[in-house]
Amino acid sequence: MTYKLYHYFDRELGPFRNLSKLTSEESEEVSNQIRLSGTTFASRRSEDYMRVRRELEAMARERFIAKGGKPRNSFPHYMTLGPCDWLKSWYVNPDVIEIPWDNFMDDSVSFTYGDLFPTMRYHDDKPYRKQVYTKLEIMELIAKYGFPQDWNKDGDKGPERYIEVQVWDENELGRYMK
C-alpha cells in the first residue's frame, strides 16, 4: 500500500507555517491573536500551549533519536498519515497538500498514534501512549489498530483522531513551502 502524508493549513497563510520556528515572544503573540479571534479550533488552546508544545516536541525528538532518527530541525512540521477531513475545521479557509510518504527519508519522519498533545499527555492504558514510532513501527500499529480517522471520526472514542507525522527535515518540504 502506498501511503500519503497530508498537511492541512489556511489558504490565506500558506502551508508549513510553524509556531515553533518563531521566538518564544513571537509565538506567544501569534498564539494570543489566534485565541482572541475565537474563530477556529486553535483559538481554544490554553495560555501555556507554546510552553507545553516545545516540551513535547523536545521529548518526541529525543525518543525519535533513540530509535535511530536523524532530525535535522529542532522542531517538526506536522502532517497526518492519511486524510483527516476533521482538520479542515481548524481553519477559516482550509486547504491541504498531499505528499507520498516515499518522498521522505525514514530517518526524518516520526509518528504518533494521535496528535502529539494527547498522545504524550493522556493517561490511560493504551499501549501507544507516550510513544513515537518509525515508519516500520507505524505500519505494524496500523495493522493492529487501523487508522483513528476511520474508527474515531467524531472523536467520541478518545482523543486519537488521526496519525500525526512529525517531519524533522524542513529541506524535504522545500518545494511545498512558500
BAPASE-524612 format. One line per field, with one value per atom (N, C-alpha, C, O): residue number from 0; residue in three letters; atom name; x, y negated, z negated. Coordinates in steps of 0.05 Angstrom, whole numbers, padded with zeros to 5 digits, m for minus. Example, Ala and Ser with C-alpha at 12.3 -4.5 7.8 and 13.67 -1.06 7.14 Angstrom:
BEGIN
pos	0,0,0,0,1,1,1,1
code	ALA,ALA,ALA,ALA,SER,SER,SER,SER
site	N,CA,C,O,N,CA,C,O
X	00264,00246,00264,00285,00257,00273,00258,00268
Y	00114,00090,00066,00066,00045,00021,m00001,m00023
Z	m00156,m00156,m00156,m00169,m00142,m00143,m00157,m00161
***
This chain:
BEGIN
pos	0,0,0,0,1,1,1,1,2,2,2,2,3,3,3,3,4,4,4,4,5,5,5,5,6,6,6,6,7,7,7,7,8,8,8,8,9,9,9,9,10,10,10,10,11,11,11,11,12,12,12,12,13,13,13,13,14,14,14,14,15,15,15,15,16,16,16,16,17,17,17,17,18,18,18,18,19,19,19,19,20,20,20,20,21,21,21,21,22,22,22,22,23,23,23,23,24,24,24,24,25,25,25,25,26,26,26,26,27,27,27,27,28,28,28,28,29,29,29,29,30,30,30,30,31,31,31,31,32,32,32,32,33,33,33,33,34,34,34,34,35,35,35,35,36,36,36,36,37,37,37,37,38,38,38,38,39,39,39,39,40,40,40,40,41,41,41,41,42,42,42,42,43,43,43,43,44,44,44,44,45,45,45,45,46,46,46,46,47,47,47,47,48,48,48,48,49,49,49,49,50,50,50,50,51,51,51,51,52,52,52,52,53,53,53,53,54,54,54,54,55,55,55,55,56,56,56,56,57,57,57,57,58,58,58,58,59,59,59,59,60,60,60,60,61,61,61,61,62,62,62,62,63,63,63,63,64,64,64,64,65,65,65,65,66,66,66,66,67,67,67,67,68,68,68,68,69,69,69,69,70,70,70,70,71,71,71,71,72,72,72,72,73,73,73,73,74,74,74,74,75,75,75,75,76,76,76,76,77,77,77,77,78,78,78,78,79,79,79,79,80,80,80,80,81,81,81,81,82,82,82,82,83,83,83,83,84,84,84,84,85,85,85,85,86,86,86,86,87,87,87,87,88,88,88,88,89,89,89,89,90,90,90,90,91,91,91,91,92,92,92,92,93,93,93,93,94,94,94,94,95,95,95,95,96,96,96,96,97,97,97,97,98,98,98,98,99,99,99,99,100,100,100,100,101,101,101,101,102,102,102,102,103,103,103,103,104,104,104,104,105,105,105,105,106,106,106,106,107,107,107,107,108,108,108,108,109,109,109,109,110,110,110,110,111,111,111,111,112,112,112,112,113,113,113,113,114,114,114,114,115,115,115,115,116,116,116,116,117,117,117,117,118,118,118,118,119,119,119,119,120,120,120,120,121,121,121,121,122,122,122,122,123,123,123,123,124,124,124,124,125,125,125,125,126,126,126,126,127,127,127,127,128,128,128,128,129,129,129,129,130,130,130,130,131,131,131,131,132,132,132,132,133,133,133,133,134,134,134,134,135,135,135,135,136,136,136,136,137,137,137,137,138,138,138,138,139,139,139,139,140,140,140,140,141,141,141,141,142,142,142,142,143,143,143,143,144,144,144,144,145,145,145,145,146,146,146,146,147,147,147,147,148,148,148,148,149,149,149,149,150,150,150,150,151,151,151,151,152,152,152,152,153,153,153,153,154,154,154,154,155,155,155,155,156,156,156,156,157,157,157,157,158,158,158,158,159,159,159,159,160,160,160,160,161,161,161,161,162,162,162,162,163,163,163,163,164,164,164,164,165,165,165,165,166,166,166,166,167,167,167,167,168,168,168,168,169,169,169,169,170,170,170,170,171,171,171,171,172,172,172,172,173,173,173,173,174,174,174,174,175,175,175,175,176,176,176,176,177,177,177,177
code	MET,MET,MET,MET,THR,THR,THR,THR,TYR,TYR,TYR,TYR,LYS,LYS,LYS,LYS,LEU,LEU,LEU,LEU,TYR,TYR,TYR,TYR,HIS,HIS,HIS,HIS,TYR,TYR,TYR,TYR,PHE,PHE,PHE,PHE,ASP,ASP,ASP,ASP,ARG,ARG,ARG,ARG,GLU,GLU,GLU,GLU,LEU,LEU,LEU,LEU,GLY,GLY,GLY,GLY,PRO,PRO,PRO,PRO,PHE,PHE,PHE,PHE,ARG,ARG,ARG,ARG,ASN,ASN,ASN,ASN,LEU,LEU,LEU,LEU,SER,SER,SER,SER,LYS,LYS,LYS,LYS,LEU,LEU,LEU,LEU,THR,THR,THR,THR,SER,SER,SER,SER,GLU,GLU,GLU,GLU,GLU,GLU,GLU,GLU,SER,SER,SER,SER,GLU,GLU,GLU,GLU,GLU,GLU,GLU,GLU,VAL,VAL,VAL,VAL,SER,SER,SER,SER,ASN,ASN,ASN,ASN,GLN,GLN,GLN,GLN,ILE,ILE,ILE,ILE,ARG,ARG,ARG,ARG,LEU,LEU,LEU,LEU,SER,SER,SER,SER,GLY,GLY,GLY,GLY,THR,THR,THR,THR,THR,THR,THR,THR,PHE,PHE,PHE,PHE,ALA,ALA,ALA,ALA,SER,SER,SER,SER,ARG,ARG,ARG,ARG,ARG,ARG,ARG,ARG,SER,SER,SER,SER,GLU,GLU,GLU,GLU,ASP,ASP,ASP,ASP,TYR,TYR,TYR,TYR,MET,MET,MET,MET,ARG,ARG,ARG,ARG,VAL,VAL,VAL,VAL,ARG,ARG,ARG,ARG,ARG,ARG,ARG,ARG,GLU,GLU,GLU,GLU,LEU,LEU,LEU,LEU,GLU,GLU,GLU,GLU,ALA,ALA,ALA,ALA,MET,MET,MET,MET,ALA,ALA,ALA,ALA,ARG,ARG,ARG,ARG,GLU,GLU,GLU,GLU,ARG,ARG,ARG,ARG,PHE,PHE,PHE,PHE,ILE,ILE,ILE,ILE,ALA,ALA,ALA,ALA,LYS,LYS,LYS,LYS,GLY,GLY,GLY,GLY,GLY,GLY,GLY,GLY,LYS,LYS,LYS,LYS,PRO,PRO,PRO,PRO,ARG,ARG,ARG,ARG,ASN,ASN,ASN,ASN,SER,SER,SER,SER,PHE,PHE,PHE,PHE,PRO,PRO,PRO,PRO,HIS,HIS,HIS,HIS,TYR,TYR,TYR,TYR,MET,MET,MET,MET,THR,THR,THR,THR,LEU,LEU,LEU,LEU,GLY,GLY,GLY,GLY,PRO,PRO,PRO,PRO,CYS,CYS,CYS,CYS,ASP,ASP,ASP,ASP,TRP,TRP,TRP,TRP,LEU,LEU,LEU,LEU,LYS,LYS,LYS,LYS,SER,SER,SER,SER,TRP,TRP,TRP,TRP,TYR,TYR,TYR,TYR,VAL,VAL,VAL,VAL,ASN,ASN,ASN,ASN,PRO,PRO,PRO,PRO,ASP,ASP,ASP,ASP,VAL,VAL,VAL,VAL,ILE,ILE,ILE,ILE,GLU,GLU,GLU,GLU,ILE,ILE,ILE,ILE,PRO,PRO,PRO,PRO,TRP,TRP,TRP,TRP,ASP,ASP,ASP,ASP,ASN,ASN,ASN,ASN,PHE,PHE,PHE,PHE,MET,MET,MET,MET,ASP,ASP,ASP,ASP,ASP,ASP,ASP,ASP,SER,SER,SER,SER,VAL,VAL,VAL,VAL,SER,SER,SER,SER,PHE,PHE,PHE,PHE,THR,THR,THR,THR,TYR,TYR,TYR,TYR,GLY,GLY,GLY,GLY,ASP,ASP,ASP,ASP,LEU,LEU,LEU,LEU,PHE,PHE,PHE,PHE,PRO,PRO,PRO,PRO,THR,THR,THR,THR,MET,MET,MET,MET,ARG,ARG,ARG,ARG,TYR,TYR,TYR,TYR,HIS,HIS,HIS,HIS,ASP,ASP,ASP,ASP,ASP,ASP,ASP,ASP,LYS,LYS,LYS,LYS,PRO,PRO,PRO,PRO,TYR,TYR,TYR,TYR,ARG,ARG,ARG,ARG,LYS,LYS,LYS,LYS,GLN,GLN,GLN,GLN,VAL,VAL,VAL,VAL,TYR,TYR,TYR,TYR,THR,THR,THR,THR,LYS,LYS,LYS,LYS,LEU,LEU,LEU,LEU,GLU,GLU,GLU,GLU,ILE,ILE,ILE,ILE,MET,MET,MET,MET,GLU,GLU,GLU,GLU,LEU,LEU,LEU,LEU,ILE,ILE,ILE,ILE,ALA,ALA,ALA,ALA,LYS,LYS,LYS,LYS,TYR,TYR,TYR,TYR,GLY,GLY,GLY,GLY,PHE,PHE,PHE,PHE,PRO,PRO,PRO,PRO,GLN,GLN,GLN,GLN,ASP,ASP,ASP,ASP,TRP,TRP,TRP,TRP,ASN,ASN,ASN,ASN,LYS,LYS,LYS,LYS,ASP,ASP,ASP,ASP,GLY,GLY,GLY,GLY,ASP,ASP,ASP,ASP,LYS,LYS,LYS,LYS,GLY,GLY,GLY,GLY,PRO,PRO,PRO,PRO,GLU,GLU,GLU,GLU,ARG,ARG,ARG,ARG,TYR,TYR,TYR,TYR,ILE,ILE,ILE,ILE,GLU,GLU,GLU,GLU,VAL,VAL,VAL,VAL,GLN,GLN,GLN,GLN,VAL,VAL,VAL,VAL,TRP,TRP,TRP,TRP,ASP,ASP,ASP,ASP,GLU,GLU,GLU,GLU,ASN,ASN,ASN,ASN,GLU,GLU,GLU,GLU,LEU,LEU,LEU,LEU,GLY,GLY,GLY,GLY,ARG,ARG,ARG,ARG,TYR,TYR,TYR,TYR,MET,MET,MET,MET,LYS,LYS,LYS,LYS
site	N,CA,C,O,N,CA,C,O,N,CA,C,O,N,CA,C,O,N,CA,C,O,N,CA,C,O,N,CA,C,O,N,CA,C,O,N,CA,C,O,N,CA,C,O,N,CA,C,O,N,CA,C,O,N,CA,C,O,N,CA,C,O,N,CA,C,O,N,CA,C,O,N,CA,C,O,N,CA,C,O,N,CA,C,O,N,CA,C,O,N,CA,C,O,N,CA,C,O,N,CA,C,O,N,CA,C,O,N,CA,C,O,N,CA,C,O,N,CA,C,O,N,CA,C,O,N,CA,C,O,N,CA,C,O,N,CA,C,O,N,CA,C,O,N,CA,C,O,N,CA,C,O,N,CA,C,O,N,CA,C,O,N,CA,C,O,N,CA,C,O,N,CA,C,O,N,CA,C,O,N,CA,C,O,N,CA,C,O,N,CA,C,O,N,CA,C,O,N,CA,C,O,N,CA,C,O,N,CA,C,O,N,CA,C,O,N,CA,C,O,N,CA,C,O,N,CA,C,O,N,CA,C,O,N,CA,C,O,N,CA,C,O,N,CA,C,O,N,CA,C,O,N,CA,C,O,N,CA,C,O,N,CA,C,O,N,CA,C,O,N,CA,C,O,N,CA,C,O,N,CA,C,O,N,CA,C,O,N,CA,C,O,N,CA,C,O,N,CA,C,O,N,CA,C,O,N,CA,C,O,N,CA,C,O,N,CA,C,O,N,CA,C,O,N,CA,C,O,N,CA,C,O,N,CA,C,O,N,CA,C,O,N,CA,C,O,N,CA,C,O,N,CA,C,O,N,CA,C,O,N,CA,C,O,N,CA,C,O,N,CA,C,O,N,CA,C,O,N,CA,C,O,N,CA,C,O,N,CA,C,O,N,CA,C,O,N,CA,C,O,N,CA,C,O,N,CA,C,O,N,CA,C,O,N,CA,C,O,N,CA,C,O,N,CA,C,O,N,CA,C,O,N,CA,C,O,N,CA,C,O,N,CA,C,O,N,CA,C,O,N,CA,C,O,N,CA,C,O,N,CA,C,O,N,CA,C,O,N,CA,C,O,N,CA,C,O,N,CA,C,O,N,CA,C,O,N,CA,C,O,N,CA,C,O,N,CA,C,O,N,CA,C,O,N,CA,C,O,N,CA,C,O,N,CA,C,O,N,CA,C,O,N,CA,C,O,N,CA,C,O,N,CA,C,O,N,CA,C,O,N,CA,C,O,N,CA,C,O,N,CA,C,O,N,CA,C,O,N,CA,C,O,N,CA,C,O,N,CA,C,O,N,CA,C,O,N,CA,C,O,N,CA,C,O,N,CA,C,O,N,CA,C,O,N,CA,C,O,N,CA,C,O,N,CA,C,O,N,CA,C,O,N,CA,C,O,N,CA,C,O,N,CA,C,O,N,CA,C,O,N,CA,C,O,N,CA,C,O,N,CA,C,O,N,CA,C,O,N,CA,C,O,N,CA,C,O,N,CA,C,O,N,CA,C,O,N,CA,C,O,N,CA,C,O,N,CA,C,O,N,CA,C,O,N,CA,C,O,N,CA,C,O,N,CA,C,O,N,CA,C,O,N,CA,C,O,N,CA,C,O,N,CA,C,O,N,CA,C,O,N,CA,C,O,N,CA,C,O,N,CA,C,O,N,CA,C,O,N,CA,C,O,N,CA,C,O,N,CA,C,O,N,CA,C,O,N,CA,C,O,N,CA,C,O,N,CA,C,O,N,CA,C,O,N,CA,C,O,N,CA,C,O,N,CA,C,O,N,CA,C,O,N,CA,C,O,N,CA,C,O
X	00017,00000,00018,00038,00010,00024,00010,m00013,00024,00012,00018,00038,00001,00006,00005,m00010,00021,00021,00005,00007,m00010,m00028,m00020,m00016,m00019,m00015,m00038,m00043,m00052,m00075,m00066,m00049,m00077,m00068,m00089,m00108,m00086,m00103,m00092,m00069,m00108,m00100,m00089,m00070,m00100,m00091,m00062,m00047,m00054,m00028,m00007,00017,m00016,00002,00010,00006,00022,00030,00055,00072,00057,00081,00090,00114,00070,00076,00078,00062,00098,00103,00109,00129,00092,00096,00123,00135,00132,00156,00181,00202,00178,00201,00205,00226,00184,00186,00200,00203,00208,00219,00196,00173,00203,00182,00163,00139,00174,00157,00138,00115,00150,00133,00112,00089,00119,00099,00077,00054,00084,00063,00045,00020,00056,00039,00020,m00004,00030,00012,m00009,m00032,m00001,m00020,m00042,m00065,m00034,m00054,m00073,m00097,m00063,m00081,m00100,m00124,m00091,m00108,m00130,m00153,m00121,m00141,m00162,m00186,m00153,m00172,m00191,m00213,m00183,m00200,m00225,m00247,m00221,m00244,m00258,m00281,m00245,m00259,m00251,m00264,m00229,m00220,m00216,m00216,m00211,m00205,m00181,m00181,m00161,m00137,m00142,m00126,m00164,m00169,m00176,m00178,m00180,m00187,m00162,m00165,m00139,m00114,m00109,m00117,m00097,m00092,m00069,m00054,m00067,m00046,m00018,00001,m00015,00012,00017,00036,00001,00003,00032,00042,00045,00071,00092,00110,00090,00110,00107,00127,00082,00077,00086,00098,00079,00086,00116,00125,00131,00161,00171,00190,00160,00168,00162,00179,00138,00130,00147,00154,00153,00169,00197,00209,00209,00235,00234,00253,00213,00210,00208,00221,00191,00188,00214,00221,00229,00255,00274,00288,00276,00294,00286,00304,00261,00252,00257,00263,00254,00259,00289,00296,00306,00335,00342,00359,00330,00335,00328,00339,00310,00302,00317,00310,00338,00354,00347,00359,00328,00320,00343,00359,00344,00364,00351,00353,00338,00325,00345,00365,00339,00356,00346,00360,00322,00310,00305,00303,00304,00299,00269,00262,00253,00224,00213,00226,00190,00179,00159,00148,00154,00130,00110,00118,00084,00064,00047,00040,00042,00025,00009,00012,m00009,m00023,m00016,m00010,m00018,m00015,m00043,m00059,m00049,m00076,m00093,m00085,m00115,m00131,m00147,m00153,m00153,m00170,m00186,m00177,m00209,m00226,m00232,m00237,m00233,m00238,m00219,m00226,m00194,m00174,m00181,m00171,m00197,m00206,m00221,m00221,m00234,m00249,m00230,m00240,m00205,m00186,m00180,m00168,m00188,m00180,m00204,m00224,m00201,m00222,m00224,m00246,m00201,m00200,m00182,m00159,m00193,m00176,m00166,m00179,m00142,m00130,m00113,m00108,m00104,m00088,m00068,m00073,m00045,m00025,m00021,m00020,m00020,m00015,00013,00020,00028,00055,00059,00054,00067,00073,00094,00114,00089,00108,00135,00155,00137,00163,00181,00205,00169,00185,00201,00218,00197,00211,00230,00223,00254,00274,00262,00250,00267,00257,00267,00253,00292,00303,00296,00307,00277,00269,00240,00231,00225,00197,00192,00200,00177,00167,00137,00125,00125,00095,00086,00099,00063,00049,00021,00009,00011,m00016,m00036,m00045,m00042,m00058,m00041,m00016,m00053,m00039,m00018,m00022,00004,00026,00016,00024,m00001,m00010,m00024,m00015,m00047,m00060,m00044,m00044,m00029,m00013,00007,00010,00020,00040,00029,00043,00005,m00006,m00030,m00035,m00044,m00068,m00061,m00044,m00074,m00068,m00090,m00112,m00083,m00099,m00080,m00055,m00090,m00073,m00067,m00057,m00074,m00069,m00039,m00024,m00030,m00001,00014,00038,m00001,00012,00014,00023,00007,00010,00040,00055,00048,00075,00096,00119,00088,00106,00110,00092,00133,00140,00148,00162,00139,00143,00159,00158,00173,00186,00166,00143,00173,00156,00148,00125,00168,00162,00144,00125,00149,00133,00104,00085,00100,00073,00057,00033,00070,00056,00046,00024,00062,00054,00030,00012,00031,00010,m00017,m00038,m00014,m00038,m00050,m00074,m00033,m00043,m00058,m00077,m00050,m00063,m00088,m00108,m00087,m00108,m00123,m00145,m00113,m00125,m00119,m00102,m00132,m00128,m00149,m00173,m00141,m00160,m00181,m00204,m00173,m00191,m00214,m00234,m00210,m00231,m00249,m00273,m00238,m00254,m00262,m00278,m00252,m00259,m00263,m00253,m00278,m00282,m00294,m00287,m00312,m00326,m00312,m00320,m00290,m00276,m00290,m00282,m00310,m00325,m00313,m00323,m00291,m00278,m00251,m00235,m00245,m00220,m00207,m00218,m00183,m00170,m00156,m00150,m00152,m00138,m00157,m00177,m00151,m00168,m00154,m00166,m00127,m00110,m00083,m00076,m00067,m00039,m00024,m00025,m00009,00006,00034,00046,00044,00071,00087,00078,00110,00129,00151,00167,00153,00174,00196,00193,00219,00242,00263,00285,00257,00276,00260,00247,00263,00249,00257,00241,00281,00290,00273,00270,00262,00245,00218,00204,00212,00187,00191,00172,00216,00223,00205,00197,00199,00183,00154,00139,00145,00117,00114,00092,00137,00136,00136,00148,00123,00123,00146,00150
Y	00024,00000,m00025,m00026,m00045,m00070,m00090,m00097,m00099,m00119,m00147,m00152,m00166,m00194,m00209,m00202,m00230,m00248,m00273,m00282,m00284,m00307,m00330,m00326,m00353,m00377,m00396,m00405,m00402,m00420,m00448,m00450,m00468,m00495,m00515,m00508,m00540,m00561,m00573,m00581,m00572,m00581,m00609,m00615,m00627,m00655,m00657,m00676,m00639,m00640,m00623,m00629,m00602,m00584,m00560,m00560,m00540,m00515,m00518,m00535,m00499,m00496,m00521,m00526,m00536,m00558,m00544,m00527,m00552,m00536,m00555,m00570,m00554,m00570,m00564,m00582,m00539,m00532,m00544,m00546,m00553,m00566,m00595,m00606,m00606,m00633,m00634,m00614,m00658,m00661,m00657,m00657,m00653,m00650,m00673,m00669,m00697,m00721,m00722,m00728,m00717,m00718,m00697,m00702,m00672,m00651,m00656,m00650,m00669,m00676,m00697,m00696,m00716,m00737,m00726,m00733,m00708,m00696,m00679,m00679,m00663,m00646,m00663,m00656,m00686,m00703,m00714,m00716,m00722,m00731,m00710,m00716,m00685,m00663,m00659,m00655,m00659,m00655,m00677,m00672,m00702,m00724,m00724,m00735,m00713,m00712,m00695,m00701,m00673,m00656,m00643,m00634,m00642,m00632,m00604,m00592,m00593,m00567,m00548,m00557,m00523,m00503,m00512,m00509,m00523,m00531,m00554,m00558,m00568,m00590,m00580,m00596,m00554,m00543,m00533,m00522,m00538,m00529,m00545,m00568,m00532,m00544,m00565,m00565,m00581,m00602,m00590,m00603,m00566,m00554,m00535,m00519,m00538,m00520,m00518,m00497,m00541,m00541,m00529,m00515,m00534,m00522,m00491,m00477,m00482,m00453,m00441,m00420,m00455,m00445,m00442,m00421,m00461,m00459,m00436,m00422,m00431,m00408,m00382,m00364,m00380,m00355,m00350,m00328,m00372,m00369,m00359,m00342,m00370,m00361,m00331,m00316,m00323,m00296,m00277,m00256,m00285,m00269,m00267,m00245,m00289,m00289,m00269,m00254,m00270,m00252,m00223,m00206,m00217,m00190,m00180,m00157,m00198,m00191,m00186,m00166,m00202,m00198,m00171,m00156,m00164,m00138,m00115,m00093,m00119,m00098,m00099,m00086,m00116,m00118,m00141,m00144,m00158,m00181,m00201,m00203,m00217,m00237,m00264,m00274,m00276,m00301,m00323,m00326,m00338,m00360,m00386,m00407,m00386,m00410,m00404,m00381,m00425,m00421,m00419,m00411,m00424,m00422,m00410,m00413,m00396,m00384,m00402,m00421,m00396,m00406,m00383,m00359,m00390,m00369,m00362,m00380,m00336,m00326,m00303,m00296,m00291,m00267,m00245,m00250,m00221,m00197,m00190,m00181,m00194,m00190,m00216,m00233,m00218,m00242,m00243,m00222,m00267,m00271,m00297,m00319,m00294,m00317,m00335,m00359,m00324,m00339,m00363,m00384,m00359,m00380,m00405,m00427,m00402,m00426,m00446,m00470,m00435,m00453,m00470,m00488,m00466,m00482,m00509,m00526,m00512,m00535,m00550,m00538,m00576,m00592,m00586,m00583,m00584,m00578,m00553,m00556,m00529,m00505,m00497,m00501,m00487,m00475,m00452,m00449,m00435,m00412,m00406,m00411,m00395,m00385,m00356,m00348,m00340,m00311,m00305,m00314,m00289,m00282,m00252,m00243,m00237,m00208,m00205,m00219,m00186,m00182,m00173,m00175,m00161,m00153,m00177,m00173,m00201,m00225,m00233,m00251,m00219,m00226,m00204,m00180,m00212,m00193,m00181,m00195,m00155,m00142,m00155,m00156,m00166,m00177,m00206,m00219,m00217,m00245,m00248,m00271,m00226,m00228,m00209,m00185,m00219,m00202,m00204,m00221,m00187,m00185,m00182,m00170,m00193,m00187,m00178,m00187,m00159,m00148,m00167,m00162,m00188,m00210,m00235,m00234,m00258,m00283,m00281,m00268,m00295,m00295,m00302,m00289,m00322,m00331,m00308,m00301,m00298,m00277,m00252,m00238,m00245,m00221,m00221,m00201,m00243,m00245,m00253,m00249,m00262,m00273,m00257,m00259,m00243,m00229,m00204,m00189,m00200,m00178,m00156,m00159,m00135,m00110,m00087,m00091,m00064,m00040,m00033,m00011,m00051,m00044,m00043,m00061,m00022,m00018,m00039,m00041,m00054,m00074,m00101,m00120,m00104,m00130,m00134,m00115,m00159,m00168,m00154,m00152,m00146,m00132,m00148,m00163,m00146,m00157,m00133,m00116,m00133,m00109,m00117,m00139,m00097,m00099,m00090,m00082,m00092,m00084,m00054,m00047,m00037,m00009,m00003,00013,m00017,m00012,m00022,m00009,m00044,m00055,m00036,m00033,m00024,m00005,00019,00029,00028,00050,00042,00057,00017,00007,00004,00010,m00005,m00007,00021,00024,00040,00068,00078,00093,00069,00078,00062,00073,00035,00017,00003,m00008,00002,m00013,m00043,m00051,m00059,m00088,m00101,m00095,m00117,m00130,m00147,m00148,m00159,m00175,m00158,m00168,m00131,m00113,m00105,m00105,m00097,m00087,m00108,m00102,m00132,m00153,m00180,m00201,m00180,m00205,m00227,m00250,m00220,m00240,m00247,m00264,m00232,m00237,m00227,m00235,m00210,m00201,m00176,m00166,m00165,m00141,m00147,m00129,m00173,m00180,m00203,m00213,m00211,m00235,m00230,m00249,m00205,m00199,m00202,m00188,m00222,m00228,m00222,m00221,m00219,m00215,m00206,m00208,m00196,m00190,m00215,m00224,m00226,m00250,m00243,m00223,m00258,m00255,m00280,m00302,m00275,m00296,m00295,m00276,m00316,m00318,m00334,m00358,m00322,m00334,m00345,m00353,m00346,m00358,m00377,m00369,m00403,m00423,m00422,m00430,m00414,m00413,m00394,m00398,m00373,m00354,m00366,m00355,m00389,m00403,m00427,m00441,m00433,m00458,m00466,m00489,m00448,m00457,m00462,m00473,m00454,m00459,m00483,m00493,m00494,m00518,m00543,m00545,m00564,m00590,m00606,m00629
Z	00000,00000,00000,m00014,00016,00016,m00001,00004,m00021,m00040,m00030,m00016,m00038,m00033,m00059,m00077,m00060,m00083,m00075,m00052,m00093,m00088,m00107,m00131,m00095,m00111,m00107,m00085,m00129,m00129,m00137,m00156,m00125,m00130,m00121,m00107,m00129,m00120,m00094,m00092,m00073,m00047,m00047,m00032,m00064,m00065,m00076,m00069,m00093,m00106,m00091,m00092,m00078,m00064,m00081,m00105,m00068,m00082,m00099,m00095,m00118,m00134,m00149,m00152,m00158,m00177,m00204,m00211,m00220,m00244,m00267,m00267,m00287,m00311,m00325,m00337,m00324,m00337,m00324,m00337,m00300,m00286,m00296,m00292,m00308,m00318,m00345,m00359,m00353,m00380,m00400,m00392,m00425,m00446,m00446,m00448,m00444,m00445,m00421,m00424,m00397,m00373,m00373,m00366,m00382,m00382,m00402,m00398,m00425,m00445,m00434,m00438,m00419,m00407,m00387,m00387,m00369,m00349,m00363,m00355,m00383,m00398,m00410,m00409,m00422,m00434,m00413,m00418,m00390,m00368,m00360,m00355,m00358,m00350,m00371,m00364,m00397,m00418,m00418,m00422,m00414,m00415,m00391,m00393,m00369,m00345,m00350,m00341,m00366,m00373,m00349,m00352,m00326,m00302,m00294,m00277,m00305,m00296,m00320,m00343,m00314,m00335,m00351,m00376,m00338,m00352,m00372,m00390,m00369,m00387,m00415,m00434,m00418,m00445,m00460,m00482,m00449,m00462,m00488,m00490,m00507,m00533,m00530,m00511,m00551,m00550,m00552,m00543,m00563,m00564,m00541,m00542,m00520,m00497,m00485,m00481,m00481,m00468,m00487,m00477,m00512,m00531,m00530,m00528,m00532,m00532,m00505,m00504,m00483,m00456,m00453,m00443,m00462,m00460,m00476,m00468,m00500,m00516,m00502,m00502,m00491,m00478,m00453,m00446,m00438,m00414,m00421,m00407,m00443,m00452,m00460,m00454,m00474,m00482,m00458,m00457,m00439,m00414,m00399,m00389,m00398,m00383,m00397,m00383,m00423,m00438,m00434,m00429,m00434,m00431,m00402,m00397,m00383,m00355,m00351,m00338,m00362,m00361,m00373,m00362,m00395,m00409,m00391,m00394,m00371,m00353,m00326,m00307,m00325,m00301,m00283,m00261,m00291,m00275,m00274,m00293,m00253,m00250,m00243,m00221,m00263,m00258,m00251,m00264,m00230,m00222,m00233,m00231,m00243,m00255,m00285,m00293,m00301,m00330,m00335,m00358,m00316,m00319,m00293,m00272,m00294,m00270,m00256,m00268,m00231,m00217,m00219,m00219,m00219,m00225,m00200,m00184,m00198,m00176,m00189,m00212,m00173,m00181,m00162,m00138,m00171,m00154,m00146,m00162,m00120,m00111,m00115,m00131,m00101,m00103,m00129,m00141,m00138,m00162,m00157,m00164,m00146,m00139,m00163,m00160,m00187,m00211,m00214,m00224,m00205,m00208,m00192,m00197,m00172,m00156,m00174,m00169,m00195,m00213,m00230,m00244,m00229,m00245,m00231,m00244,m00206,m00191,m00179,m00172,m00176,m00164,m00134,m00124,m00120,m00092,m00088,m00080,m00094,m00094,m00066,m00046,m00066,m00043,m00052,m00076,m00033,m00040,m00018,00005,m00027,m00008,m00014,m00037,00007,00004,00015,00037,00000,00009,00004,m00019,00024,00019,m00003,m00004,m00021,m00043,m00034,m00049,m00010,00000,00007,00011,00008,00013,m00012,m00010,m00034,m00059,m00067,m00066,m00075,m00086,m00112,m00128,m00116,m00140,m00166,m00186,m00165,m00190,m00194,m00211,m00177,m00180,m00188,m00191,m00192,m00199,m00222,m00222,m00242,m00264,m00264,m00250,m00280,m00280,m00309,m00325,m00314,m00339,m00332,m00312,m00347,m00342,m00355,m00378,m00341,m00351,m00351,m00347,m00356,m00358,m00381,m00401,m00377,m00397,m00425,m00444,m00427,m00454,m00469,m00490,m00459,m00475,m00477,m00497,m00456,m00456,m00479,m00493,m00483,m00504,m00532,m00552,m00533,m00558,m00569,m00593,m00552,m00561,m00577,m00569,m00599,m00616,m00614,m00625,m00601,m00601,m00595,m00594,m00591,m00588,m00559,m00554,m00540,m00512,m00507,m00515,m00494,m00491,m00473,m00474,m00458,m00440,m00453,m00440,m00478,m00492,m00498,m00504,m00496,m00503,m00485,m00493,m00461,m00442,m00417,m00408,m00406,m00379,m00362,m00371,m00337,m00320,m00295,m00285,m00285,m00259,m00237,m00244,m00212,m00190,m00193,m00191,m00198,m00201,m00224,m00222,m00247,m00271,m00267,m00276,m00253,m00250,m00231,m00235,m00212,m00195,m00211,m00207,m00230,m00248,m00265,m00270,m00275,m00292,m00276,m00287,m00251,m00234,m00229,m00229,m00225,m00220,m00245,m00242,m00269,m00293,m00300,m00308,m00297,m00306,m00284,m00289,m00260,m00239,m00241,m00257,m00225,m00226,m00244,m00241,m00263,m00281,m00266,m00274,m00243,m00228,m00216,m00206,m00215,m00206,m00229,m00226,m00252,m00273,m00294,m00312,m00291,m00311,m00297,m00306,m00275,m00260,m00277,m00274,m00295,m00311,m00338,m00352,m00344,m00368,m00393,m00416,m00390,m00413,m00426,m00446,m00414,m00425,m00437,m00442,m00442,m00454,m00439,m00419,m00447,m00435,m00409,m00395,m00401,m00376,m00353,m00350,m00336,m00312,m00286,m00265,m00287,m00264,m00273,m00297,m00254,m00260,m00252,m00229,m00271,m00265,m00255,m00265,m00236,m00226,m00234,m00231,m00245,m00251,m00231,m00230,m00215,m00194,m00206,m00212,m00209,m00223,m00204,m00213,m00179,m00159,m00141,m00123,m00147,m00131,m00102,m00085,m00096,m00068,m00051,m00027,m00063,m00049,m00041,m00025,m00053,m00047,m00029,m00022,m00023,m00009,00014,00015,00032,00055,00049,00065,00025,00017,m00001,m00006,m00009,m00027,m00011,00011,m00021,m00008,m00018,m00009
***
